[in-house]
Amino acid sequence: MFNASEKLTTGLKISSVLAAMLLASGCISAKSKPAAAAAAATPAASESSETASSSSSSSSSSSSSSSAAAASTALTSYTVVEGNNLWGIACKEEVYNVPEKWPLIYKANLDQIKDADLIYPGQVLTIPRDSSQSDVDAAIKHAKTRGAWAVGPIEASDKEYLRTSS
């Protein structure tokens, strides 16, 4: 049985390992903000490998100036560089800031992505901005239940996600 001090120490070790993994994967950086703050803040300047373009549809409702600024600088396309993966792209502030939304990118780019585990430098991926809430929910559910990433045959769960999502 662990005492309170051992539980705290174990929890801190696990937190440190998770933080290191997220930093290494590119999902967070030293400048990362909590999701709520990031949603309200204007995204950081685009990296040279990213193609920033405004969304083609304009918002019909008025929103706060920071939300409007964030929406106007949100990426609608992204150029893949060496070392990228869909999870890492989706977690970028200027993309979705939510790694579990990677299936939205996969689905929107089926013409050039055959296996979600394998993307190539130079590919210019469309970043969908008009997904319905049910599409977002299905993508997140798939991302959380998919299983391990492995290059090879397309995972049956990916095929099922594509078949059943709208």
Backbone torsions as a table, in degrees:
resi	resn	phi	psi	omega
1	MET	NA	133.7	178.0
2	PHE	-83.7	141.5	171.6
3	ASN	-89.1	173.8	-175.2
4	ALA	-59.4	-39.6	-179.3
5	SER	-65.7	-41.6	179.2
6	GLU	-67.2	-37.7	177.6
7	LYS	-63.1	-43.4	179.7
8	LEU	-63.9	-45.1	179.8
9	THR	-62.0	-44.9	179.1
10	THR	-63.2	-42.8	178.6
11	GLY	-61.7	-41.8	178.6
12	LEU	-65.7	-39.0	177.9
13	LYS	-63.5	-44.6	179.6
14	ILE	-63.4	-43.0	178.5
15	SER	-60.7	-41.7	179.8
16	SER	-64.0	-42.5	179.0
17	VAL	-64.8	-45.2	179.4
18	LEU	-62.4	-42.9	178.6
19	ALA	-62.1	-42.0	178.9
20	ALA	-63.4	-39.7	178.9
21	MET	-65.6	-42.8	179.7
22	LEU	-66.6	-38.6	175.8
23	LEU	-63.6	-44.6	-178.9
24	ALA	-64.6	-34.9	-178.1
25	SER	-80.4	-11.4	-179.1
26	GLY	87.5	3.0	-179.0
27	CYS	-73.4	-23.8	173.5
28	ILE	-137.4	160.6	174.8
29	SER	-135.9	173.7	179.4
30	ALA	-61.2	-22.5	-179.8
31	LYS	-96.7	3.9	-179.5
32	SER	-61.7	147.8	-179.9
33	LYS	-117.2	159.6	172.4
34	PRO	-58.1	152.5	-174.8
35	ALA	-54.2	-42.6	-178.3
36	ALA	-64.3	-42.0	179.8
37	ALA	-70.5	-38.1	-179.4
38	ALA	-66.4	-35.8	-179.8
39	ALA	-65.4	-33.2	-178.4
40	ALA	-87.7	-18.9	-175.9
41	ALA	-89.3	157.4	174.5
42	THR	-75.2	131.0	-179.4
43	PRO	-60.9	155.5	178.6
44	ALA	-64.8	164.0	179.1
45	ALA	-60.0	145.3	-178.0
46	SER	-67.8	146.1	174.3
47	GLU	-74.8	159.8	-177.3
48	SER	-64.1	-22.4	-179.5
49	SER	-81.8	-6.9	-177.1
50	GLU	-103.5	145.2	177.5
51	THR	-102.4	109.6	179.7
52	ALA	-93.2	124.2	174.0
53	SER	-143.9	146.8	-176.9
54	SER	-71.8	152.9	175.8
55	SER	-63.0	141.6	-176.2
56	SER	-74.6	-21.9	178.5
57	SER	-101.8	139.2	178.8
58	SER	-96.6	151.3	-178.6
59	SER	-73.1	133.6	-179.7
60	SER	-86.3	-19.4	178.8
61	SER	-99.7	148.5	178.0
62	SER	-80.7	145.7	179.5
63	SER	-139.4	175.5	-178.8
64	SER	-62.7	156.3	-177.2
65	SER	-63.3	-35.2	179.2
66	SER	-69.8	-37.6	176.5
67	SER	-65.9	-40.9	178.6
68	ALA	-64.5	-41.0	178.5
69	ALA	-64.8	-41.4	178.7
70	ALA	-63.8	-42.1	-179.6
71	ALA	-66.5	-36.5	-177.4
72	SER	-74.1	-21.2	179.0
73	THR	-104.3	1.9	178.4
74	ALA	-66.1	137.5	-178.4
75	LEU	-71.5	141.0	171.7
76	THR	-111.2	-5.8	172.2
77	SER	-148.9	157.6	-177.9
78	TYR	-144.9	131.7	177.2
79	THR	-94.7	121.2	-177.5
80	VAL	-68.2	135.9	172.7
81	VAL	-118.5	163.1	-179.0
82	GLU	-54.3	134.2	178.9
83	GLY	94.5	-10.5	178.8
84	ASN	-72.0	154.3	168.6
85	ASN	-143.0	165.0	-175.7
86	LEU	-61.7	-39.2	178.9
87	TRP	-59.1	-49.1	-178.5
88	GLY	-65.5	-35.8	177.4
89	ILE	-67.0	-46.9	-178.2
90	ALA	-62.4	-29.4	-177.2
91	CYS	-83.3	-5.0	177.2
92	LYS	-66.7	139.2	-179.1
93	GLU	-52.4	-42.6	-175.6
94	GLU	-81.9	-2.4	174.2
95	VAL	-100.2	-89.9	178.3
96	TYR	-121.3	-21.6	-174.5
97	ASN	63.2	19.3	179.5
98	VAL	-141.5	103.9	-175.6
99	PRO	-60.4	-30.5	-177.8
100	GLU	-69.7	-4.2	176.7
101	LYS	-87.8	6.7	-178.8
102	TRP	-55.7	-32.9	179.7
103	PRO	-60.6	-25.0	176.8
104	LEU	-63.8	-40.9	178.5
105	ILE	-68.0	-44.2	178.8
106	TYR	-56.5	-51.5	-176.9
107	LYS	-63.3	-38.1	-178.4
108	ALA	-73.5	-14.3	-175.0
109	ASN	-122.9	30.2	-178.6
110	LEU	-60.0	-23.5	178.4
111	ASP	-65.7	-22.3	179.6
112	GLN	-126.0	-8.0	176.5
113	ILE	-115.3	110.2	178.4
114	LYS	-89.6	-34.8	-179.5
115	ASP	-126.6	121.6	-177.8
116	ALA	-59.0	-19.4	-179.3
117	ASP	-85.2	-2.5	-171.6
118	LEU	-139.2	105.1	173.0
119	ILE	-122.8	161.1	-171.5
120	TYR	-124.1	144.8	174.9
121	PRO	-55.4	139.2	179.4
122	GLY	96.9	-19.9	177.4
123	GLN	-64.6	136.9	175.9
124	VAL	-106.2	108.1	-175.3
125	LEU	-95.5	138.8	173.9
126	THR	-77.2	135.7	176.3
127	ILE	-107.6	103.7	-177.7
128	PRO	-65.1	136.3	179.5
129	ARG	-118.3	-1.8	-175.2
130	ASP	-115.7	26.1	-178.2
131	SER	-69.8	139.6	176.1
132	SER	-73.0	163.0	178.7
133	GLN	-62.0	-36.1	179.1
134	SER	-67.3	-34.8	175.7
135	ASP	-66.0	-42.8	178.8
136	VAL	-62.9	-45.6	179.7
137	ASP	-60.8	-43.0	179.4
138	ALA	-64.9	-40.2	179.0
139	ALA	-62.9	-47.0	-179.0
140	ILE	-64.8	-41.9	177.9
141	LYS	-60.2	-44.4	179.0
142	HIS	-62.4	-44.9	-179.2
143	ALA	-60.8	-36.4	-177.7
144	LYS	-78.8	-19.4	-176.0
145	THR	-115.3	-0.4	-172.4
146	ARG	-63.1	-43.4	-174.3
147	GLY	106.5	-170.6	-173.9
148	ALA	-69.4	149.7	174.3
149	TRP	-77.6	132.8	178.4
150	ALA	-153.6	124.1	177.3
151	VAL	-72.3	137.1	-178.9
152	GLY	148.1	-144.9	179.0
153	PRO	-59.3	145.3	179.0
154	ILE	-62.4	131.2	-177.9
155	GLU	-62.3	140.2	178.7
156	ALA	-59.1	-35.3	-179.6
157	SER	-66.7	-33.2	175.8
158	ASP	-66.3	-43.3	178.6
159	LYS	-61.9	-41.9	179.6
160	GLU	-65.3	-42.5	178.1
161	TYR	-58.8	-47.7	-179.7
162	LEU	-64.3	-36.8	-178.4
163	ARG	-69.2	-40.2	-173.0
164	THR	-95.1	-15.0	179.7
165	SER	-82.0	151.6	-175.3
166	SER	-71.6	NA	NA
